[in-house]
């Protein structure tokens, strides 16, 4: 199999399962590939180039490691990508007055998901402002999401190892007042009663990211037909919602407190 920067990680794993160990050996960011549920969720979406960005390594480094387990490598130029990113950063540096910055590293380290806080800022962002997200890795899901909303985005790696991702509205950007997925609470009690005796209950509030998401997906894989999953969570798991929709699951919410929400998940 010939591999280049556009090859999906899922294709590598399907072709040769040893690719998981090869990629995971590069650094800690790739060790999540050992989790089968998380791998099923992320691998089909992530290309070799995306994975390299997440891991903070060059595309060529990742390709060389993949070649060690028998893949044929198509040489690609990734230096031009970095060069373009630097040029954009240099052009942007003249507009520091319009910078809105958020460092999410402490939020993630505390086991929380910064998604809602980021999106709250995005909704208030003026056309002349640029959002800067500081993290220890490149937030590929966020980048892809805001690109779909029309944002221009670029990333810069700093000497301290931090990754700064920048987002600026395009000319035709439209930000909806609510995301595609909105909280539905009105039918929670009604559906909860419908599944009495057919509920699997779990509590993921004390788990560290990304364990809440992987635990929920694992439980849904085992959920008997006609049953529902009842989850005690700290917040609505935004990055899980598209996966539930893709699997034809419906999710209802019952907000108890600011840091406690109940989820009811079942097949449509």
C-alpha positions as CSV (number, residue, x, y, z in Angstrom):
1,X,0.0,0.0,0.0
2,X,1.3,3.5,-1.0
3,X,0.9,6.1,1.8
4,X,1.1,9.8,1.6
5,X,0.1,12.8,3.8
6,X,-3.6,12.4,2.8
7,X,-3.9,8.8,3.7
8,X,-6.4,8.2,6.6
9,X,-5.1,6.5,9.7
10,X,-8.0,4.1,9.5
11,X,-6.7,2.9,6.1
12,X,-3.3,2.2,7.6
13,X,-4.7,0.2,10.5
14,X,-7.0,-1.8,8.2
15,X,-4.0,-2.7,6.0
16,X,-1.6,-3.5,8.8
17,X,-2.5,-3.5,12.5
18,X,1.2,-3.0,13.3
19,X,0.8,0.6,12.2
20,X,-0.8,1.4,15.6
21,X,2.4,0.5,17.5
22,X,4.6,2.2,15.0
23,X,2.7,5.5,15.2
24,X,2.2,5.2,19.0
25,X,5.9,4.9,19.6
26,X,6.6,8.4,18.3
27,X,5.1,10.3,21.3
28,X,2.4,10.1,24.0
29,X,-0.2,11.9,21.8
30,X,-0.5,8.9,19.6
31,X,-0.9,6.3,22.4
32,X,-4.7,7.0,22.3
33,X,-4.7,4.8,19.1
34,X,-4.4,1.8,21.4
35,X,-8.0,2.5,22.6
36,X,-10.2,0.6,20.1
37,X,-13.3,2.8,20.6
38,X,-11.4,6.1,20.3
39,X,-9.6,4.6,17.3
40,X,-12.9,3.9,15.6
41,X,-14.1,7.4,16.2
42,X,-11.0,9.4,15.2
43,X,-9.0,7.2,12.7
44,X,-11.5,7.6,9.8
45,X,-11.4,11.4,10.2
46,X,-7.7,11.9,10.7
47,X,-5.2,11.9,7.8
48,X,-1.4,11.4,8.2
49,X,-1.0,15.1,7.9
50,X,-3.6,15.8,10.6
51,X,-2.0,13.2,12.9
52,X,1.4,14.8,12.5
53,X,0.0,18.2,13.5
54,X,-1.6,16.7,16.6
55,X,1.6,14.9,17.6
56,X,3.8,18.0,16.9
57,X,6.0,16.1,14.4
58,X,6.7,16.6,10.7
59,X,4.8,14.6,8.1
60,X,8.1,13.0,7.0
61,X,8.8,11.8,10.5
62,X,5.4,10.0,10.7
63,X,5.8,8.6,7.2
64,X,9.3,7.2,8.0
65,X,7.9,5.4,11.1
66,X,5.0,4.0,9.0
67,X,7.5,2.7,6.4
68,X,9.2,0.7,9.1
69,X,6.2,-1.7,9.1
70,X,6.2,-2.3,5.4
71,X,4.3,0.6,3.8
72,X,5.5,2.2,0.6
73,X,5.9,5.9,1.1
74,X,5.0,8.6,-1.4
75,X,7.3,11.6,-0.7
76,X,5.4,14.8,0.0
77,X,6.5,18.3,0.6
78,X,5.3,19.4,4.1
79,X,7.8,22.3,4.5
80,X,5.6,24.5,2.2
81,X,2.8,24.1,4.7
82,X,4.9,25.3,7.6
83,X,6.2,28.1,5.5
84,X,2.7,29.3,4.6
85,X,1.7,29.1,8.2
86,X,4.6,31.2,9.2
87,X,3.8,33.8,6.5
88,X,0.2,34.0,7.8
89,X,1.5,34.4,11.3
90,X,3.9,37.2,10.2
91,X,1.1,39.0,8.5
92,X,-1.1,38.6,11.5
93,X,1.5,39.9,13.9
94,X,0.7,43.4,12.8
95,X,-2.8,43.1,14.2
96,X,-2.1,42.2,17.8
97,X,-4.6,44.8,19.0
98,X,-7.4,42.6,17.6
99,X,-6.3,39.4,19.2
100,X,-8.7,37.5,21.5
101,X,-6.6,34.9,23.3
102,X,-7.6,31.8,25.4
103,X,-5.1,29.3,26.9
104,X,-7.0,26.0,27.3
105,X,-4.1,24.0,28.7
106,X,-5.1,24.3,32.4
107,X,-8.8,23.6,31.5
108,X,-7.8,20.3,29.8
109,X,-5.3,19.4,32.5
110,X,-8.1,19.7,35.1
111,X,-10.1,17.1,33.1
112,X,-12.6,19.6,31.6
113,X,-13.6,20.2,28.0
114,X,-13.0,23.8,26.8
115,X,-15.3,23.5,23.8
116,X,-18.3,25.4,25.3
117,X,-16.0,28.2,26.5
118,X,-14.3,28.5,23.1
119,X,-17.6,28.5,21.2
120,X,-19.0,31.2,23.5
121,X,-16.0,33.4,22.5
122,X,-16.5,32.5,18.8
123,X,-20.1,33.7,18.9
124,X,-19.0,37.1,20.2
125,X,-16.1,37.5,17.9
126,X,-16.1,40.6,15.7
127,X,-15.1,40.6,12.1
128,X,-11.9,42.5,12.8
129,X,-10.9,40.2,15.7
130,X,-8.8,37.0,15.6
131,X,-9.2,34.2,18.1
132,X,-6.0,32.6,19.4
133,X,-6.3,29.2,21.1
134,X,-3.2,28.1,23.1
135,X,-2.8,24.4,23.6
136,X,-0.2,21.7,23.9
137,X,-1.4,20.1,20.6
138,X,-3.2,21.3,17.5
139,X,-7.0,21.1,18.0
140,X,-7.9,19.4,14.7
141,X,-11.6,18.8,15.5
142,X,-12.0,22.5,16.4
143,X,-10.1,23.6,13.3
144,X,-12.2,21.5,11.0
145,X,-15.4,22.7,12.7
146,X,-14.6,26.4,12.3
147,X,-13.3,25.9,8.8
148,X,-16.8,24.5,7.9
149,X,-18.2,27.7,9.4
150,X,-16.1,29.8,7.0
151,X,-13.1,30.7,9.2
152,X,-9.6,31.1,8.0
153,X,-7.2,29.2,10.4
154,X,-3.5,28.8,10.8
155,X,-1.2,27.3,13.5
156,X,2.2,28.3,14.9
157,X,4.4,26.3,17.2
158,X,6.3,28.3,19.8
159,X,9.7,27.6,21.4
160,X,8.1,26.7,24.7
161,X,6.3,23.8,23.0
162,X,2.9,25.4,23.0
163,X,0.7,25.3,19.9
164,X,-1.1,28.6,19.0
165,X,-4.1,28.2,16.6
166,X,-5.6,31.3,15.1
167,X,-9.1,31.7,13.7
168,X,-10.5,34.7,11.7
169,X,-13.9,35.1,10.1
170,X,-14.1,34.8,6.4
171,X,-16.1,37.2,4.3
172,X,-19.1,34.9,4.2
173,X,-18.9,33.4,7.7
174,X,-22.3,32.8,9.4
175,X,-22.4,31.8,13.0
176,X,-25.7,30.5,14.2
177,X,-27.1,31.5,17.6
178,X,-27.1,27.9,18.6
179,X,-24.9,25.0,17.4
180,X,-26.4,22.2,15.2
181,X,-27.1,20.3,18.3
182,X,-29.3,21.9,20.9
183,X,-30.3,20.8,24.4
184,X,-33.6,19.0,24.4
185,X,-35.1,18.7,27.9
186,X,-38.8,18.8,27.4
187,X,-39.2,15.1,26.6
188,X,-36.5,13.8,29.0
189,X,-38.9,12.7,31.8
190,X,-41.3,11.1,29.3
191,X,-38.6,9.0,27.6
192,X,-36.9,8.1,30.9
193,X,-40.2,6.6,32.0
194,X,-40.5,4.7,28.7
195,X,-37.2,3.0,29.3
196,X,-37.7,2.0,32.9
197,X,-36.4,-1.6,33.3
198,X,-34.4,-1.2,30.1
199,X,-31.8,1.3,31.2
200,X,-28.0,1.0,31.6
201,X,-26.7,3.6,34.0
202,X,-23.1,4.9,34.2
203,X,-21.4,7.9,35.8
204,X,-18.5,9.5,33.9
205,X,-18.1,12.6,36.0
206,X,-14.9,11.6,37.6
207,X,-13.2,10.3,34.5
208,X,-10.4,12.2,32.7
209,X,-10.7,13.2,29.1
210,X,-11.2,11.4,26.7
211,X,-12.4,8.6,28.9
212,X,-16.0,9.9,29.2
213,X,-16.5,9.8,25.5
214,X,-14.8,6.4,25.0
215,X,-16.8,4.9,27.9
216,X,-20.1,6.1,26.5
217,X,-19.3,4.7,23.1
218,X,-18.2,1.4,24.5
219,X,-21.4,1.1,26.5
220,X,-23.5,1.9,23.4
221,X,-21.7,-0.8,21.5
222,X,-23.0,-3.3,24.1
223,X,-26.5,-1.8,24.5
224,X,-29.3,-4.3,23.8
225,X,-31.8,-3.4,21.1
226,X,-34.7,-1.3,22.5
227,X,-32.7,-0.2,25.6
228,X,-31.3,3.2,26.6
229,X,-28.1,4.5,28.2
230,X,-28.5,6.8,31.2
231,X,-25.3,8.9,31.8
232,X,-24.3,11.1,34.7
233,X,-22.0,13.7,33.2
234,X,-20.5,17.1,34.0
235,X,-21.5,18.7,30.7
236,X,-22.9,18.0,27.3
237,X,-20.1,16.1,25.4
238,X,-20.0,18.3,22.3
239,X,-17.4,16.2,20.4
240,X,-19.5,13.1,21.0
241,X,-22.7,14.5,19.4
242,X,-21.7,14.1,15.8
243,X,-20.7,10.4,16.5
244,X,-24.1,9.8,18.1
245,X,-25.9,11.3,15.1
246,X,-23.8,9.2,12.7
247,X,-24.9,6.1,14.5
248,X,-28.6,7.1,14.5
249,X,-28.7,7.7,18.3
250,X,-30.9,10.4,19.9
251,X,-29.7,12.2,23.0
252,X,-31.8,14.1,25.6
253,X,-30.6,16.2,28.4
254,X,-31.7,17.0,32.0
255,X,-29.6,19.7,33.6
256,X,-29.3,19.3,37.3
257,X,-26.6,21.9,38.1
258,X,-23.9,23.8,36.3
259,X,-21.6,20.8,36.6
260,X,-24.1,18.0,36.5
261,X,-26.1,16.9,33.6
262,X,-28.0,13.7,32.9
263,X,-28.0,12.2,29.4
264,X,-30.5,9.7,28.0
265,X,-29.2,8.1,24.8
266,X,-31.2,5.7,22.6
267,X,-31.7,4.7,19.0
268,X,-34.0,6.8,16.9
